[in-house]
Amino acid sequence: MLEVRRQTYVHFLGAADARILTERTGRGHADDEAQLERALGGVTLEGPPDVTAAAENVLGHLRRHASPDELDQAKRAFVLAAQQALSPPP
């Protein structure tokens, strides 16, 4: 189960990175937004809620055309939440 979750989170990060690159350079693929939405759906399905909220925050920052620093901070928050969700309990 954790491996599927990890792959889902990695897929979201890849889609977010592609969308961030498009935001910064104006170059990308027409389906970057759709891929990010699908990746968010996977994160929502896998959970937990704090990881989903962090992923939604990344998407919200992209939609608001947040600054690069704000996007990086939102992405780091997602990574931290994902790492915690993937860590075995003590």
C-alpha positions, 0 to 999 in steps of 0.5 A: 500500500505504501508503494502505491501511495509513494508512486501517486505522490511522485506522479503528483510532484512530476505533474506539478513540476511540469505545470510550474515549468509552464507557469515560469517559461510559458512553454509546456504541453496543452494537457499539463493542467489536465494531468495535474488535475488527474494527479490530484485525484490520485492523491485525494484517493490515496490520502491521508487528508493532510497530504491531500490538503498540501496537494490542493495548496500547490494547485491553488498557488498555481491557479493564483499565479503565486511567486516562485518562492511561494510555489516552492514553499507549497511544494516543500510542504507537500513533500513534507506531508508526503514523507510523513505519510510514508514513514512507518509508525514508531 
